[in-house]
Amino acid sequence: MSDIPFIIINPQARSGKIGKNLEKIKKKFKQYLGEFKFELTQCPLDEIRITAEAIEKGYKKILVCGGDGTATNTGDAIINSGQKDVILGLISAGSMCDWHKTHSIPFDMDKSLQIIAKGYYESFPAMKCTGDKTYYSFDMADGGFTGAAAAAAHHEVEWIKNGDIKYLWLALKYILVSKNTQAKITIDDRKPIEIKDFTNLIVAFGDEIVGFKVLPGNDYFSRVNKDLGIFVLHKLKGFRRIIMLIRALSAKHVGKKGVWLTRGKKVVIETERPIPWEAEGEIFNEKSHTVTIEYIDDALKLFVPKNRTYNDKIDENIYNEPFENSFKKRKVEIYKK
């Protein structure tokens, strides 16, 4: 049984198209993977139960046909099972697949199945995110207006079925209405940073979030350094936040006033008032004033392309600036000379 892949399918993924085209999709699975077993999720977070039951039955290859949320919940369940020999596979099917991009898995179902069929996998780190609850993330975690937008996605604008469009719609709303707060940020054993007008923070393994290149070259640096890329935004309000996001589409936000990039293995964020924190769309904090995000090495095995290439053209010095520099606009060279 351990050689037979077990596939968790979210029929609501890609605006419900996965469920509507299930028979056609199952034929693709058979074509690339041979014999397999599967189960459809029946409700949000159902993949957690399904994963636990599949592992208990002895399955060692668990594949996810869905978006970042379904995949991350499955990875979280694998870690919590304590079974180190289980391998996760990502079948591109959702509307938001930042995790796939981080590992060069194409946003194409056939090509992602080809990667899994080749059988090559590596061990990757996770982020242990602790707030109201503990949750393992594998690509990014954030708090501030982005966290507020992700939290709102669970109960607002339900008429928008596309995940990307829904998130961008809500991000535009909360980028304007979310208020700054006082915060203290402690990275590793460094001196804590006090911020009077904290706006947003993102911690990630990848460099791109919903198309925004917030942490240039981070997928390469995180892999080489075994650490996390950290994006801090402060003293920005209203339309200045929108301008920053527009710049981030082409990484032109680096060096702007209120933007600070750094690196570390553990981040502790204490805020004057509780703010929402999310990882791949899953909310792990809404009530606590303190959130901790920590690098955990060799946390999860994942099917990935062999000999993948990373963007190593970015100058790592963009992550070495002191926080004080972010209070002014400065000229920063992103690319290596």
Number of C-alpha atoms within 10 A of each C-alpha: 12 13 11 16 23 25 24 26 24 27 22 21 22 20 16 14 14 20 16 12 11 14 11 10 16 12 12 15 21 11 14 16 16 12 12 15 13 16 14 17 18 12 10 12 14 16 26 21 13 20 26 15 12 19 19 12 11 13 20 21 24 25 24 25 23 24 27 26 21 27 29 24 23 26 29 22 21 25 17 14 14 10 14 15 12 20 22 25 26 27 30 25 25 27 18 26 25 22 24 21 17 20 19 16 24 17 18 11 18 16 15 22 23 16 21 24 16 14 14 13 17 13 15 15 22 26 27 19 26 19 22 17 12 15 24 28 27 27 27 25 27 26 24 25 27 27 28 23 27 28 22 20 20 13 8 13 13 11 7 14 15 16 20 16 14 19 22 15 15 20 22 18 15 20 24 15 12 19 16 21 19 15 21 16 22 18 20 14 10 9 9 13 14 13 17 15 17 23 25 24 22 24 27 30 30 28 26 24 22 15 13 16 21 30 26 29 24 28 23 21 24 20 15 9 11 17 22 30 25 25 20 20 21 23 19 20 16 15 12 14 21 16 11 21 19 14 17 20 16 14 19 17 21 28 22 18 18 25 23 25 24 20 22 21 21 20 21 17 19 19 19 14 14 17 24 25 31 26 28 24 26 22 23 23 25 19 13 18 17 20 24 18 26 21 23 18 14 13 21 22 21 23 24 23 20 13 7 9 10 15 12 15 13 17 17 19 14 19 20 12 14 10 14 10 15 21 15 11 13 12 8 15 14 18 14 10 7
